Amino acid sequence: MTSSSPSTQTSPLRLAVLLLAAGEGSRLGAYPKALLCKDGQTLLQRFSSAIQEFSPIEYLVVTGFHAEAIHSELTKLNALLACPIKAIQNPIPERGQPSSVRLGLESLHGNFDVLLIALSDQPEVGAKEVQELLDEYDKRESGQEIILPVVKGRRGNPVLFSRKAVMDVLASPDMVCRKYMDIHPDLVRLMATSNEAFIMDVDTPEDIHRHNLSLLSF
């Protein structure tokens, strides 16, 4: 399955993007998954190029274990992108993804309507998937503040949060998004979809072969 351009007009919502790229990639021999290559482009470049279609008002990437290599790639990308990427380095990436999410939320400054929180190791997520989430957000009922994709009963990524939900998370010092969703299931709109891009990620060498990826030399 491959990503494609949105089938409908992009949403007028002011979009902020938070991409998590702080992991060690331990099962890949401590290799930064954001720098895996597909069709001659890093996953970071592929996702960033797709996001440009939505003219995000803010785009943050949280780095960690491989900050230097990823920051180098971001410098190259920012010379080409209309919407530049800002890098935030997590000084304690060993504390896991929640610490990167919290740092990313605290670093947002734009006056956004919705925030897309995405992972850097989903090779099939692109503009089509982002548009699917935005379309679902437009259909939400009163009180629903989060769009969570679900494929065959499995929770997927990226996830879309309203500004209100983000502010509520930030109001509690120890709160992070996953915990917030578990505490407030009534705020979550489940987006049932057959699009398996939402649940495809890269964790093992077998995943690299499955998605026809290659390693970038740096």
C-alpha positions in Angstrom: 0.0 0.0 0.0 1.4 3.4 -0.9 0.4 6.9 0.0 -1.2 9.3 -2.5 -2.3 12.9 -2.7 -5.5 13.9 -0.9 -8.6 13.2 -2.8 -10.4 16.3 -1.5 -9.4 19.9 -0.9 -7.1 20.4 2.1 -8.7 21.6 5.2 -8.8 25.3 6.1 -7.9 24.4 9.7 -4.6 25.8 11.0 -2.5 22.7 11.3 0.5 22.2 13.6 2.6 19.1 13.3 4.7 17.3 16.0 6.9 14.5 14.6 8.5 12.1 17.1 12.1 11.1 16.1 13.9 10.7 19.4 14.1 6.9 19.5 17.3 4.8 19.6 16.2 2.2 17.1 17.7 -0.4 19.3 16.3 -3.4 17.4 17.8 -2.0 14.2 21.2 -1.8 15.7 20.8 1.7 17.1 19.9 3.3 13.7 17.7 6.4 13.4 14.5 5.2 11.9 13.7 8.7 10.5 16.7 8.3 8.2 15.7 5.0 6.7 15.3 5.5 2.9 12.4 4.6 0.6 12.5 5.4 -3.1 15.6 7.5 -2.6 14.2 9.7 0.1 14.5 9.4 3.9 11.3 8.8 5.8 11.7 12.2 7.3 11.9 13.8 3.9 8.9 11.8 2.6 6.7 12.8 5.5 7.8 16.4 5.5 7.2 16.8 1.8 3.7 15.3 2.2 2.9 17.7 5.1 3.8 20.7 2.9 0.5 20.3 1.0 -1.4 21.4 4.2 0.7 24.5 4.8 1.2 23.9 8.5 1.7 27.0 10.6 4.1 25.1 12.8 6.2 21.9 12.4 8.3 20.5 15.2 10.5 17.4 15.2 11.6 16.1 18.5 15.0 14.4 18.3 17.0 12.5 20.9 19.4 9.6 20.6 20.4 10.5 17.0 20.0 14.3 17.2 23.1 15.2 15.3 22.4 13.0 12.3 18.7 14.0 12.2 19.5 17.8 12.6 21.9 17.5 9.7 19.1 16.0 7.5 16.7 18.8 8.7 19.1 21.5 7.6 19.1 20.0 4.1 15.3 19.7 4.1 14.7 23.2 5.3 16.5 24.6 2.3 13.8 23.0 0.1 10.6 23.3 2.1 8.2 26.2 2.1 7.2 25.4 5.7 10.4 25.0 7.7 10.9 22.4 10.4 12.0 23.3 13.9 14.0 20.7 15.8 13.7 20.3 19.6 16.2 17.9 21.3 15.0 15.8 24.1 17.8 15.7 26.7 16.3 12.5 28.3 15.2 10.3 25.4 15.9 7.2 27.5 12.7 8.1 29.4 10.7 7.0 26.3 8.2 8.5 24.0 6.0 10.2 26.6 8.9 12.5 27.5 9.3 13.5 23.9 5.5 14.1 23.5 5.5 16.3 26.5 8.5 18.3 25.4 7.0 18.8 22.0 3.7 20.0 23.4 5.5 22.5 25.7 7.5 23.8 22.7 4.5 24.7 20.5 4.0 28.4 20.0 1.7 28.7 16.9 -2.0 29.6 17.1 -3.1 26.3 15.6 -6.6 24.7 15.5 -5.5 21.1 15.4 -2.2 19.3 16.1 -1.1 16.2 14.3 1.2 14.0 16.4 3.0 11.6 14.1 5.8 8.9 14.3 8.9 9.1 12.1 8.9 5.3 11.3 5.6 5.0 9.4 6.8 4.6 5.7 3.3 4.5 4.2 1.8 7.6 6.0 1.5 10.6 3.7 -0.9 13.2 2.5 -3.8 10.8 2.0 -3.7 9.7 5.6 -3.5 13.2 7.0 -6.4 14.3 4.8 -8.4 11.3 6.1 -7.9 12.4 9.7 -8.8 16.0 8.9 -11.9 14.9 7.1 -12.9 12.9 10.1 -12.3 15.9 12.4 -14.8 17.9 10.3 -17.4 15.2 11.0 -16.8 15.1 14.8 -19.7 15.5 17.2 -19.9 18.0 20.1 -17.3 17.2 22.7 -15.1 15.1 20.5 -11.6 16.6 20.5 -9.3 13.8 19.3 -9.3 11.7 16.1 -7.8 8.2 16.7 -7.4 5.9 13.7 -8.4 2.3 14.3 -7.6 -0.5 11.9 -9.0 -4.0 12.6 -9.3 -3.1 16.3 -5.7 -1.8 16.5 -4.9 1.8 17.5 -2.9 3.6 14.9 -1.0 6.8 14.2 -0.8 9.7 13.5 -3.4 11.1 15.9 -5.2 14.5 15.6 -5.8 16.7 18.7 -7.8 19.8 18.9 -6.2 22.9 20.4 -8.5 22.5 23.4 -7.3 18.9 24.0 -3.6 20.0 23.8 -4.2 22.9 26.3 -6.0 20.4 28.7 -3.0 18.1 28.5 -0.6 20.9 29.2 -2.6 22.1 32.2 -1.5 19.0 34.1 2.3 18.8 34.6 2.5 15.0 34.4 0.0 14.5 31.7 0.7 13.1 28.2 -1.5 12.4 25.3 -1.9 8.6 25.5 -2.8 8.9 29.2 -5.2 11.7 28.5 -7.0 9.7 25.9 -7.3 6.7 28.3 -8.7 9.0 31.0 -11.1 10.8 28.7 -12.4 8.2 26.2 -15.5 10.4 25.6 -13.3 13.0 23.9 -11.9 10.5 21.4 -13.6 9.9 18.1 -12.5 6.5 16.8 -11.9 6.6 13.0 -12.5 3.1 11.8 -10.5 2.6 8.6 -9.2 -0.2 6.4 -6.1 1.8 5.6 -3.3 -0.2 7.1 -0.8 2.6 6.7 -1.9 3.8 10.1 -0.6 0.7 11.8 2.5 0.0 9.7 5.8 0.9 11.4 9.4 -0.2 11.3 10.9 -1.9 14.3 12.9 -4.8 13.0 15.2 -5.8 10.1 12.3 -7.8 8.7 10.2 -4.6 8.6 13.0 -2.9 6.6 12.7 -5.6 3.9 8.9 -5.7 4.0 8.7 -2.0 3.2 11.6 -2.0 0.7 13.7 0.4 2.8 17.4 1.0 2.9 19.9 2.5 5.3 21.4 5.9 4.7 25.1 6.2 5.1 26.1 9.1 7.4 
